[in-house]
Amino acid sequence: MQHPFFHRRNLPHLHPSQGIFFITYRLVDSMPKEIIEKLHNEFMNKKEELIIQPNKHSYFVAFDEYMDRYKTDKSFLSIPEVAEINKKALHHFDLKYYQLICYCIMSNHVHLVIKLTDEAPDLSQIMHSIKRYTAKESNIILNKKGAFWMKESYDHLIRSEKELRNVVNYVINNPVKAGLTEHWEKWPHTFIRLDLLN
């Protein structure tokens, strides 16, 4: 069995060789710098609130709420062709490197829950492959060059069945919370493994 892998950019990441992860990644320029700095300062004062607690105001939830509200002309994931590229990429490694549990593609960010398989490389390598492919293909559609995704992603190791249910509910209801649809099933860019609904 491999040892957990640790690396650091702006956030600490501890990646066990297997596990269920909640991941969020976002487009470049998807948040104004002053808001990021404000939320970062709040986080430094309340580090223990980083873990997802849907019923409690936390750093992550506050950040996500800003992303839902913040609209720019660079909200490229709202373009159907770009969203489809991202869906294809997320399904590409399903049942090979991970079991795809659920995802939701918003206009400027993606929420993803996966369970790593025994054959999976490190999570950072998986995310690098997904982001590299989707950046290249999306830029072709958009006729643009340069960075597409922020280098940093948020990832959280899910530690219980109860937490998994809470996180999945959080992910699929993101468009509802953002006021984009009345029911999660009507959002065209949401996926959930059907057996989780039983």
N, C-alpha and C positions, 0 to 999 in steps of 0.2 A: 504493500500500500504506500502511495506517495505521501510525503509530508505536506502539511499546509504550506501554501506559497504566499508570501507577504510582499507587497510593494507599496510605494507611496508617491502620490503626486500632491494634490491638494487635500484629498481625503485618504484615510488609512483603509486598506483593503486586506482582508484575511480570507484566502481562498482554499478551503479544504478540497481534497481531491474529488470527493463526491459531495453532493448536497443540493438543496433546493434554494434557488436564489431569486430575489426580487431585484430587478435592474431597471434603472431609468437613465436614458441618455437623450441629449437635446442638440438642436441645431446651433451652429455658430450664430452669435448675435440674437439669440432667442430671448435674452433678458438684458435690460439696461444695467450698466456697471454699478450705478449707485444703489440699485435694489440688491444686487449680489453682495455688495459690501455691507449693506445694512443687515441682510440676513446672516452673513458670515459672522458679523460682530455678535449678533444674537446667539448664534450657534456656539461661539467660543465661550459665552457666558453660561450656556445650558447644554453642554455636550451630551449629558445623559438622555436628552430628549431626541436624539438623532433617530433612534429605533422607531419604526412605524407604529403609531398608536392612533388609528383612525378616529377615535373619539376624543382625542386630546390634541390641542394645538401644539405643533412641534415644528422644528426647523424644516424638515422635509415637507410636511403638509403645507406650511406657509410658502415655501419655494414653489411647490406644485400649483398652488392656487394662483400665484403670480404668473406662472407659465400659461395657465389656462386663460387668464384675462389679457395677457400681453399680446397684442396683434401688430404685426409689421408686414411689409411687403415681402419679407423673407420667410413667411410661414409656408415653406415649400411642401411640407407633408400633407397639406390640404389639397394639393393637386393630385387627382386620382391616379395618374400614371406614375407619379413618384411614390405614392402610398402603395401601389401594387408592387413596385420594385422591392420595397421594404418588406412586404408580406412574403414575397417569394424567397427573400434572403433568410427570413426567420424560419421558414419551413424547410429550408435546404438541409440544415443539420439535424432536423427532428428525427429522433430514434437512432441517430448515429453518435453525435456528441452529447445530446441532451434529449429529454422528453419535453416537448413544448406543452406547457400547462395552460398559459393564456398570454394574450398581449392586447394592447390598445395603442393604436397609432393616432396621435393628436396632431394638430397643425404644426407644432414646433418641437415635440418630444415624443418619446416612445416609452411605454411601460411594458415590462416583459417579466414573466415568471417561468423558469426552466428548472428541470431536475437533471443534473449532470449524470452521464453514464460512466461506466468503468473505463471506457475507451477515450473519454474526453481529455483533451489537452487542458491547460490552465484556462480559467474563465477569461482572463485578459487576452489570451490568444484568440479565443472564440469571438469575443467582442471586436477585436481588431479586424478579424476577417469579415465580419458582418458589416462593420462601419466602412471599411475600405471598399468593399464591393458596392454597397449602396451609395456611397459618395460618388464613386466613379460613374455609375449608371445614371444616377439622378442628375449629375452635372451635365451629362450628355443631353438629357431631355431638356434641361433648363438652359442649355447653351451657355454655361458658365464654367469658370475655373476657380481653383482655390479650395480652401477648407470648407467642408460641408457640416461636419459634426464637431462639437467640442471634444477635445481629447479625453477629458474626464468623464466618467460615468459614475452614477451612484449605484452601489450594490449592497445588498443586505442578505445574510444567511438566515433563512427561515428555520425556526427551531422547534415548531410544534404544529400539529394538525389544526389547532385553533387559530394560530397565527397565519397559517396557509389560507384558511377560509377567509379570514379578515383581509388579507392582502389581495386575494383573487377578487373578492367583492369590491375592494377599493379600485383595482385596475379596471374591471369591466364597467364600473359605474362612473369612471372619470368623465366621459362625455355628458352624462346626466348631470353630474355635479357642476359641470361647466356651462350648463344650459343649452347644450347643442342638440339634445334629443330627449324625448320623454321616457324612453326605455332603452336599456343597453343593447337589446337585440336589434334595434333599428339603426345602430351606428355601423356603417359599412366596413370599418377598419378595426373591428374587435373580433378576437378568436378566443374560444375556451374549449378545452378538451371535454367532449360531451359526457364522459363517464363521471366527471366531477360534479355534474348537475344532479346525479342520482342520489 
